[in-house]
């Protein structure tokens, strides 16, 4: 088993403060949570996504590009409320919409995912389906294998 360590920029810390760990799901195509992810069951519904039909629940989402609506924060908030949200969201650029959903959940004392930034070139070295652990300061460790 190999491991790689690196630093993510923390946009919104997971709440309560904790280390998060999950299986990586790369979303290489632009996605909007509004219309692209089901708030009912956390499945990717956007037919343009190679991962259509897969669940984002408890995954570490690595997102190269977001598109769409400010309503995406409400979709994330609903996923958090239902406890089927991703455990972490790693974006290539800061995103206020998903950060807002996580911040609101935190204010409501719901367990919220961390939202982080990592440039695309660094995202590309993280293998699909690997296990990524991220601590509260954004230090991350990639381990190949199963959670």
N, C-alpha and C positions, 0 to 999 in steps of 0.2 A: 504494500500500500504506500503510495507516494503522497506527500503533503506539500503545499505551497502556501506561503503566508504573505499577506499584503495589507495595506491600509485603505479603508473606504472613508469617504467623507460622510459624516453623519448629518443628514438633513433633519430627520426626526428620530429620536431614540425610541427603541421599543419600550412599551409601557405595559406593566411596570418594568423598570430597568432590569434587563436580563440578557443573557447570552441566548441567541437564537440559532437553531440548527435545522437545516432542511435540505431536501433534494432539489437540485438546480433545474429550472425550466427556463431555457433561453427563448425569448420572444424576439426574433430577428425582424419581423415585419411590424410596421407601426400598428399600434392598438389603442383603442379607446375602451375604458371600462364600461362606459355608457354604450350599450349595444354590442359590445365585444365580449363581455363576461356576464354570465347569468348571476343575478343577485339571489336567485332561488337555490342554486346548487353548486355555484363556483366553477361551472364548466365554461370553457372558452367557446363562444358561439359565433365568432367572426369567421365566416367561411374562407377568408383570405389568409387566415393563420394556419401554418402547417400543423399546429397543435390543436386544431378545432376538435372539440369533444373531450379534451383532457381537463382535469381539475387543477385549479391553482391553489386549493386548500392545503395549508401547511407546507407549501413549496417556497423556495427562494426564487422569486421572479427576477430574471435579468432582462431588462427592457432596453432595447437600443433607442427606440423612438416612440413617443406617445403622440396620439392625435385625438382630436375630438373635443369633448364637451366638459364644461365645469361640473356637469352632473356626475362625472366619474367619481368624485369624492363621496357622493351619496351611495353609489354602488359599493365602494370600498367600505363605507360605514355600515351598510347592511350586512356585508360579508363578515365584518368584525363582530357585529351584534349576534349573528348566527353561529359564530365560532368556526367559520369555514374560510377565513381570510388566509392569504399567504402569510408565512411567518416573517418574511422580509421582502422588500422591494428594492432592487438595485437599478437605478436609472443612469443613463449616460449623461444626462443633463439634469439640473435641479428641476423639480416639478412641484409647483404649488398646489395643484389639484389633488394629487394623491396624498401629499403631505397634510393637507387640510383634513382629509378623511381620517388619517391616523391621529392627528392632533385632537380632533373633536372626540374620537373614541377614548383617547387618554383622559380628556377632561370629564368624560362620563364614567371614568374608572372601569372601562372595558379593556381587556388585554389587547393592545394594539401592536401591529407590526412596525418594525423599524423601516425607515425610508432612507436610502443611502445613494450616494453618487459614485460612479466608477466609469472613467472614460471607456469608450467602445474598444479600443485596442487592448486594454487590460481585461475587459469583459471576455474577449475572445479566447483568453488563455484558461478560462474556467470551463472544464468539460461538462457537457450536458449530462444530467443524472448523477453528477458527483455530489458529495455531501459538503455543504458549505456551513461553517460555523462562524458567527459574527458576534463579537462581544460588544458591550455597551459603549465602548470607545471607538468602534468601527474596525478593530483589528479582526481580520478574517483569515481562516485557514480552510483550504480546500483539501478534502480527502476523497480519493476515489473509492467507491464501494457503496455500501448500503447503510441507511440510517438505522 
